[in-house]
Amino acid sequence: MSEAEELDLVVLGAGTGGYVAAVRAAQLGKKVAVIEEGKLGGTCLHKGCIPSKALLRSAEVYAEAKDGEAFGVETNGVTLNFDKVQARKESVINKLHQGVQYLMKKGNIQVYEGRGRILGPSIFSPSAGAISVERSDGEENDILIPKQVLIATGSKPNVLPGLKPDGERVFTSDEALDMEALPASMVIIGGGVIGIEWASMLVDFDVEVTVIEAAPRILPFDDPDVSKEMKSRLEKRGVTFYEGAAVDAEKVTTAESVTVPFTQNEQDMQVEAEAVLQSVGRRANIKDIGLENTDIETDRGVIVVNEFGQTKESHMYAIGDVVGGLQLAHAASHEGITAVEHMFNENPDPNDESLIPRCTYSRPEAASIGLNEEEAEAHGYSVKTGKFSFQAVGKALVHGDAEGFCKVIINEANDDLLGVHIVGAKATELISEAALAKLLDASGLELASTIHPHPTLSEVIGEAALAVDGRQIHS
């Protein structure tokens, strides 16, 4: 065992939340180390956000090429080379991975490759918090003695009972990202964000897609109008949906093809395909990291923290997927910065989930922030809403995708902005305006009074805000 090293902060996990937190601590002049069992960048960079969006972009370009005639661009014999699609994805990942490595060097952040475990009180520290690093290279353990600990170990895909991924017929998103060839058909169990992104991507890659969702509607946490629009758009492209359907995972067969039995409206049904993708949520990576050696509390599989990410052990913090809530890369990064600034007395604002945008990168895109109409009413607000279609937005027609809308939800009592929901072209880019409006506690009037350049897709937000009071111009 190597000699113990003293540090200001040790971060367990160098995913998007962990490495961003490490960079912020280094900016504050702290001596920092990160421990990562896999690769710097974690799930988002290597098994999540970036590779999936790279594939989605290739699918979008392929679909646009096939539809080029609508723009006066006649293309013949458009083909898909999936090997090149995967090669491009890897190229994007590698470039960003190099970027994270550079950030670690720039900040003089020590990187330990291996698994970190929190130790209880010992000769190294009178309180829990020393970290043992089990090295990936098999060398003797390192012992780190930090003043502060940040747990950012992320999550992994849930797997249904009896449906173990094999990378051939049964997949989670982890295995699907590395497919060497596309299946002719795919059943997706789960119609949440990840399931819908895969449905959109695969159907654009000419795969026959069926989505089975247990909730009454796909994208169950989005505004119902957004869910309805998304379903309609994907159905037009060939995706089949079964909502309110319960899959009997233990009866799924995967011999020469995949057969997925399910029950819908008390009727037993089944669907066959070449492969099945499980998209049924994620579970926090909190096992085997030494939590049992601390007073840190967990609840329903996630670490309990306060509004700054602080656990019951005041010198230990946790962020990202391990604390539940919105399992989003940008949420983890923000939480990481908040945690670091709090532990080093920089007085940050507490985390506020209502200020975090939520995005679905399918075609069409969907994005939202704040409460949807159902949630607002459940919270006791008397609301008024404005809704405006992209059909009346000039840039949307120029872009060639004028379906979808923006919906603005306002508190009738004081004109406060409660939520914004967009489904349509570039929704994930447009939502940042709404995020800024929420951060600044803007009113509906202020959002409506913002001057939007013409022609731009952003005009849909201004018109939707005007529509709250029936003042929209172009409809």
HUSULTA-V248213 format. One record per pair of residues at least 12 apart in sequence whose ideal C-beta (glycine too) atoms are under 7 Angstrom apart, sorted by the first residue. I is the first residue (numbers start at 1). J is the second residue. If there is no record, write none. Layout:
[[I;J] [I;J]]
This chain:
[[1;140] [1;141] [1;143] [2;140] [2;142] [2;143] [4;124] [4;143] [4;145] [5;144] [5;145] [6;145] [7;31] [7;32] [7;33] [7;144] [7;145] [7;146] [8;25] [8;30] [8;31] [8;32] [8;146] [8;147] [8;148] [9;25] [9;30] [9;32] [9;146] [9;148] [9;150] [10;33] [10;35] [10;131] [10;144] [10;146] [10;149] [11;34] [11;150] [11;152] [12;35] [12;116] [12;150] [12;151] [12;152] [12;153] [12;289] [13;36] [13;42] [13;152] [13;153] [13;154] [14;34] [14;36] [14;40] [14;42] [15;41] [15;42] [15;43] [15;44] [15;152] [15;154] [15;320] [15;332] [16;42] [16;44] [16;329] [16;332] [16;333] [17;152] [17;319] [17;320] [17;332] [17;333] [17;335] [17;336] [18;34] [18;42] [18;152] [18;336] [19;34] [19;40] [19;100] [19;103] [20;333] [20;336] [20;337] [21;150] [21;152] [21;319] [21;336] [21;337] [21;339] [21;340] [22;34] [22;107] [22;109] [23;103] [23;107] [24;336] [24;337] [24;340] [25;340] [26;107] [26;108] [26;109] [28;344] [30;344] [32;109] [33;109] [33;110] [33;112] [33;144] [34;109] [34;111] [35;112] [35;114] [35;116] [35;131] [35;133] [36;111] [36;113] [37;114] [37;115] [37;136] [39;97] [40;97] [40;100] [40;101] [40;104] [40;111] [41;96] [41;97] [41;100] [42;154] [43;154] [44;329] [45;93] [45;96] [45;97] [46;93] [47;174] [47;177] [49;329] [50;92] [50;93] [50;96] [51;89] [51;93] [51;177] [52;173] [52;177] [52;197] [53;361] [54;88] [54;89] [54;92] [55;85] [55;89] [55;201] [56;197] [56;201] [56;361] [58;85] [58;88] [59;201] [59;204] [59;205] [60;204] [60;363] [62;80] [62;204] [62;205] [63;204] [65;78] [66;78] [70;400] [71;400] [80;205] [82;181] [82;182] [112;133] [112;142] [113;135] [113;136] [113;137] [114;133] [114;134] [114;135] [114;136] [115;134] [116;131] [116;133] [116;289] [117;131] [117;132] [117;289] [117;290] [118;131] [118;149] [118;289] [118;290] [118;291] [118;293] [118;294] [119;131] [119;132] [119;290] [119;293] [120;293] [124;143] [124;145] [125;145] [128;293] [128;294] [128;313] [129;146] [129;149] [129;315] [129;316] [130;143] [130;144] [130;145] [131;144] [131;146] [131;149] [147;315] [148;315] [148;343] [149;315] [149;316] [150;317] [150;319] [150;339] [151;289] [151;303] [151;316] [151;317] [151;318] [151;322] [152;319] [152;320] [152;332] [152;336] [153;285] [153;286] [153;289] [153;322] [154;285] [154;320] [154;321] [154;322] [155;282] [155;283] [155;284] [155;285] [155;321] [155;327] [156;282] [156;283] [156;285] [157;172] [157;173] [157;174] [157;278] [157;282] [158;280] [158;281] [158;282] [158;283] [159;172] [159;278] [160;189] [160;249] [160;278] [160;280] [161;249] [161;250] [162;249] [162;250] [163;249] [163;252] [163;278] [169;254] [169;258] [169;275] [169;276] [170;254] [170;276] [171;275] [171;276] [171;277] [171;278] [172;278] [173;194] [173;279] [176;198] [176;277] [182;205] [182;207] [183;207] [183;274] [183;275] [184;207] [184;208] [184;274] [185;207] [185;208] [185;273] [185;274] [186;202] [186;207] [186;209] [186;273] [186;274] [186;275] [186;277] [187;210] [187;212] [187;258] [187;260] [187;271] [187;273] [187;276] [188;209] [188;210] [188;211] [188;277] [188;279] [189;212] [189;247] [189;276] [189;278] [189;279] [189;280] [190;213] [190;278] [190;279] [190;280] [191;211] [191;213] [191;218] [191;219] [191;241] [192;219] [192;279] [193;219] [193;360] [194;279] [195;211] [195;279] [196;218] [196;219] [196;230] [196;360] [196;362] [197;360] [197;361] [197;362] [198;277] [198;279] [199;211] [199;234] [199;239] [200;234] [200;362] [200;363] [203;234] [203;237] [203;238] [203;239] [204;363] [209;239] [210;240] [210;271] [210;273] [211;239] [211;241] [212;242] [212;245] [212;247] [212;260] [212;262] [213;243] [213;245] [214;245] [214;246] [216;243] [216;244] [217;243] [218;230] [218;231] [218;241] [218;243] [219;360] [219;366] [222;366] [222;368] [222;372] [223;368] [223;372] [223;373] [223;407] [223;421] [224;374] [225;407] [226;366] [226;421] [226;423] [229;404] [229;423] [230;364] [230;366] [230;423] [233;364] [233;403] [242;262] [242;264] [244;264] [245;262] [245;263] [245;264] [246;262] [246;263] [247;260] [247;262] [248;261] [248;262] [252;276] [257;272] [257;273] [257;274] [258;272] [258;273] [258;274] [258;275] [258;276] [259;272] [260;276] [282;321] [282;327] [283;301] [284;301] [284;302] [284;321] [284;322] [285;322] [286;298] [286;303] [286;322] [294;313] [294;316] [295;312] [295;313] [296;311] [296;312] [296;313] [296;316] [297;312] [302;322] [302;323] [302;324] [303;318] [303;322] [303;323] [305;318] [305;323] [307;350] [307;351] [308;338] [308;339] [308;342] [308;350] [308;351] [309;323] [309;335] [309;338] [309;339] [309;351] [310;342] [317;339] [317;343] [319;332] [319;335] [319;336] [319;339] [320;332] [320;335] [325;353] [326;353] [326;356] [326;358] [328;356] [328;358] [331;356] [335;351] [338;351] [354;370] [354;438] [355;435] [355;438] [355;439] [357;369] [357;431] [357;432] [357;435] [359;428] [359;431] [361;428] [364;403] [364;404] [364;423] [364;424] [364;425] [364;427] [365;425] [365;426] [365;427] [365;428] [366;422] [366;423] [366;427] [367;422] [367;427] [367;428] [367;430] [367;431] [368;419] [368;420] [368;421] [368;431] [369;419] [369;420] [369;431] [369;434] [369;435] [369;438] [370;418] [370;419] [370;420] [370;438] [371;409] [371;418] [371;419] [372;419] [372;421] [373;385] [373;409] [376;409] [376;418] [376;419] [381;411] [381;418] [382;412] [382;413] [383;409] [383;410] [383;411] [383;412] [383;418] [384;410] [384;412] [384;468] [385;407] [385;408] [385;409] [385;468] [386;408] [386;464] [386;465] [386;466] [386;467] [386;468] [387;405] [387;407] [387;464] [387;467] [388;405] [388;406] [388;460] [388;463] [388;464] [388;467] [388;472] [388;475] [389;405] [390;402] [390;403] [390;404] [390;405] [390;424] [390;425] [390;460] [392;474] [392;475] [393;457] [393;459] [393;460] [394;455] [395;455] [395;456] [395;457] [396;425] [396;457] [398;455] [399;425] [401;424] [401;425] [403;424] [404;423] [404;424] [405;423] [405;424] [406;420] [406;422] [406;460] [406;461] [406;464] [407;421] [407;464] [408;420] [408;444] [408;447] [408;464] [408;465] [408;468] [410;444] [410;468] [415;443] [415;444] [415;445] [416;441] [416;443] [417;437] [417;438] [417;442] [417;443] [417;444] [417;447] [420;434] [425;457] [426;457] [430;457] [430;458] [430;461] [433;458] [433;461] [434;461] [444;465] [444;468] [447;465] [448;462] [448;465] [448;466] [450;462]]
